Amino acid sequence: MSIDTAKGILGDATVAELEAGLRGTVVRPDDAEYDRARAVWNAAHDKHPALIVRCAGTADVIRAVEFARSQDLLVAVRGGSHSIAGFSTCDDGIVIDLSPMKGAIVDPVRRRVVAQTGMTWGDLDHETQAFGLAVTGGLVSSTGIAGFTLGGGVGWLVRRHGLASDNVTAAEVVTADGRVVRADQDENPELFWALRGGGGNFGVVTSLEYQLHPVGPQVLGGLIIYPLEQARQVVTGWRELTGNMPDELTTLINFTTAPPLPFLPPEVHGTRIAVLVGMYAGDPAAGEAAVAPLRTLGTPIVDLMGPMPYTGMQTLLDPLWTAGAHNYFTSAFIEPSDAALDAVLRHHLTTPSPSSELHLHQLGGAFARVPAEATAFSQRDSSVLCNVIARSPDPTDFDAQIAWARGAREEIARHGRGTTYVNFTGDAAEDKVRAAYPGAVHERLVRVKDTFDPTNLFRLNQNIRPSKAA
Ligand SMILES: Cc1cc2nc3c(=O)[nH]c(=O)nc-3n(C[C@H](O)[C@H](O)[C@H](O)COP(=O)(O)OP(=O)(O)OC[C@H]3O[C@@H](n4cnc5c(N)ncnc54)[C@H](O)[C@@H]3O)c2cc1C
């Protein structure tokens, strides 16, 4: 059967020839597994690619890139498929699916890991924790390491060890012309700079090498839940404490609606709450003293902060973030002034669905000590990252929910420099890309794009347009 693409028709023989050159497989629209293979985490993006190439290794990626270029196909690159903006799928183009590529080699002596980019954080934590090591990973274990790291990567170790991208020591990249290049401090240093925050603009990254750190296996972590009436005193008290917290402790406040979970009293179910979530990445006994003031910011409905395995903390939130719902995220780096917190609290009162919420991520520590020019993720001087989330199992009225999130973000962003975080951005619009790469950072990214992808083959991302396409 021939396949329609945006640019013409792909004949059977052409696709068969592609497949014959792979160790992996090709999924076509008439294959039984097509619907499963095309699904991404965010159900808001229901696309029908012409082909899904499931790559078994770098050689398959080279082949897929060359095929896409020769057939003039729109290219989507997929690792963990968590892109909020839906960049890891497309209509009538090719999906380069790296999810079968899950190899990792840990060097416990040098404390390094080389990881293939189909891994999720659940996969990588499993491998590194076998040696008592870890690198900053996502708050939800099904998130892919690649998209997460290329955009920055904020997790429970961010204040202790920086972003995931701050810990990348090298990358292997298949470029738009099908070459395989290494990027590190010495080889292709500008590409290395761009990959750490600049997203999937510069090629298909087939492996990432990370610096690892001793973490766990036990940490102190969990959540403390406060009622709406105490939300203001909790968030202002939290703000005062964040100035003096040790780097080992990373926290966030989630303004949300209480789900019907058994550890919550029934009368709380469905009410608005403020949830303080945090982890102390050090000796759990020392962590007790660090988290003690968080327990008395008000009178908790429930206090579930305690010693647990690091892998338990990394999967703690998984049940709340299953695939298949409609999701939109939008974000702003801010300073938590009284006016900023007023805005957050006001929008908490108008969340359009029980699973829509506002998160305040605490930054600072090791994150802030990385010089702004060291990586393409340059926004090191804000103390808080606010993520506004519209999430609903039901597509009805989802546009109105997105409008709520955008409105909230616009107001909250006034309490910062208007900048945003690519990984928490459901939009592809040019102004959001500019907001993620302020000042000279955008121009520097364009120069790297001009070198490695001058025709914009990789454009399904927060796109840095090459200068000839501008
Ligand atoms: C439930 C959930 C929890 C999250 N938690 C966090 C969090 O704690 N902290 C945080 O910082 N972010 C978080 N995010 C945001 C997350 O970092 C981004 O959505 C990220 O893009 C996901 O990466 P992925 O590999 O799973 O996604 P994919 O959808 O597979 O990829 C996203 C994009 O990244 C690029 N890309 C992916 N792999 C490659 C590759 N190998 N080479 C080149 N480009 C590539 C492509 O442009 C692709 O479209 C979360 C998202 C979700 C949905």
The ligand as a Tripos MOL2 file, in Angstrom:
@<TRIPOS>MOLECULE
LIG
   53    58     1     0     0
SMALL
NO_CHARGES

@<TRIPOS>ATOM
      1 C1          4.0510   14.3550   33.1860 C.3       1 LIG1
      2 C2          5.1610   15.3130   32.8790 C.ar      1 LIG1
      3 C3          6.0740   15.6350   33.8770 C.ar      1 LIG1
      4 C4          7.1140   16.5010   33.6140 C.ar      1 LIG1
      5 N1          7.9740   16.8160   34.6160 N.ar      1 LIG1
      6 C5          8.9940   17.6550   34.3660 C.ar      1 LIG1
      7 C6          9.9090   17.9920   35.3960 C.ar      1 LIG1
      8 O1          9.8350   17.5050   36.5090 O.2       1 LIG1
      9 N2         10.8840   18.8560   35.1000 N.ar      1 LIG1
     10 C7         11.0550   19.3880   33.8540 C.ar      1 LIG1
     11 O2         11.9940   20.1520   33.6530 O.2       1 LIG1
     12 N3         10.2110   19.0720   32.8580 N.ar      1 LIG1
     13 C8          9.1870   18.2320   33.0880 C.ar      1 LIG1
     14 N4          8.3030   17.9400   32.1010 N.ar      1 LIG1
     15 C9          8.4800   18.5470   30.7770 C.3       1 LIG1
     16 C10         9.4190   17.6900   29.9550 C.3       1 LIG1
     17 O3         10.7470   17.9840   30.3240 O.3       1 LIG1
     18 C11         9.2480   17.9430   28.4480 C.3       1 LIG1
     19 O4          7.9260   17.6570   28.0810 O.3       1 LIG1
     20 C12        10.2240   17.1260   27.6320 C.3       1 LIG1
     21 O5         10.2290   17.5870   26.3040 O.3       1 LIG1
     22 C13         9.8590   15.6550   27.6380 C.3       1 LIG1
     23 O6         10.8510   14.8950   27.0330 O.3       1 LIG1
     24 P1         10.4570   13.5320   26.3200 P.3       1 LIG1
     25 O7         11.7050   12.9380   25.7700 O.co2     1 LIG1
     26 O8          9.6020   12.7060   27.2030 O.co2     1 LIG1
     27 O9          9.5050   14.0810   25.1960 O.3       1 LIG1
     28 P2          9.3450   13.8480   23.6270 P.3       1 LIG1
     29 O10         7.9490   14.2620   23.3690 O.co2     1 LIG1
     30 O11         9.7530   12.5020   23.2040 O.co2     1 LIG1
     31 O12        10.3310   14.8870   23.0400 O.3       1 LIG1
     32 C14        10.0540   16.2590   23.1690 C.3       1 LIG1
     33 C15        10.8550   17.0170   22.1560 C.3       1 LIG1
     34 O13        12.2170   16.9810   22.5550 O.3       1 LIG1
     35 C16        13.0370   16.8300   21.4100 C.3       1 LIG1
     36 N5         13.7260   15.5490   21.5130 N.ar      1 LIG1
     37 C17        13.3670   14.4710   22.2310 C.ar      1 LIG1
     38 N6         14.3040   13.5170   22.1090 N.ar      1 LIG1
     39 C18        15.2430   14.0100   21.2960 C.ar      1 LIG1
     40 C19        16.4780   13.5130   20.8100 C.ar      1 LIG1
     41 N7         16.9460   12.3340   21.1690 N.pl3     1 LIG1
     42 N8         17.1950   14.2820   19.9760 N.ar      1 LIG1
     43 C20        16.7640   15.5060   19.6010 C.ar      1 LIG1
     44 N9         15.6150   16.0360   20.0460 N.ar      1 LIG1
     45 C21        14.8710   15.2940   20.8920 C.ar      1 LIG1
     46 C22        12.1520   16.9020   20.2040 C.3       1 LIG1
     47 O14        12.0340   18.2350   19.7840 O.3       1 LIG1
     48 C23        10.8380   16.4270   20.7610 C.3       1 LIG1
     49 O15         9.7510   16.8910   20.0410 O.3       1 LIG1
     50 C24         7.2540   17.0680   32.3260 C.ar      1 LIG1
     51 C25         6.3460   16.7570   31.3210 C.ar      1 LIG1
     52 C26         5.3100   15.8980   31.6010 C.ar      1 LIG1
     53 C27         4.3200   15.5890   30.5320 C.3       1 LIG1
@<TRIPOS>BOND
     1     1     2 1
     2     2     3 ar
     3     2    52 ar
     4     3     4 ar
     5     4     5 ar
     6     4    50 ar
     7     5     6 ar
     8     6     7 ar
     9     6    13 1
    10     7     8 2
    11     7     9 ar
    12     9    10 ar
    13    10    11 2
    14    10    12 ar
    15    12    13 ar
    16    13    14 ar
    17    14    15 1
    18    14    50 ar
    19    15    16 1
    20    16    17 1
    21    16    18 1
    22    18    19 1
    23    18    20 1
    24    20    21 1
    25    20    22 1
    26    22    23 1
    27    23    24 1
    28    24    25 2
    29    24    26 1
    30    24    27 1
    31    27    28 1
    32    28    29 2
    33    28    30 1
    34    28    31 1
    35    31    32 1
    36    32    33 1
    37    33    34 1
    38    33    48 1
    39    34    35 1
    40    35    36 1
    41    35    46 1
    42    36    37 ar
    43    36    45 ar
    44    37    38 ar
    45    38    39 ar
    46    39    40 ar
    47    39    45 ar
    48    40    41 1
    49    40    42 ar
    50    42    43 ar
    51    43    44 ar
    52    44    45 ar
    53    46    47 1
    54    46    48 1
    55    48    49 1
    56    50    51 ar
    57    51    52 ar
    58    52    53 1
@<TRIPOS>SUBSTRUCTURE
     1 LIG1         1 GROUP 0 **** ****
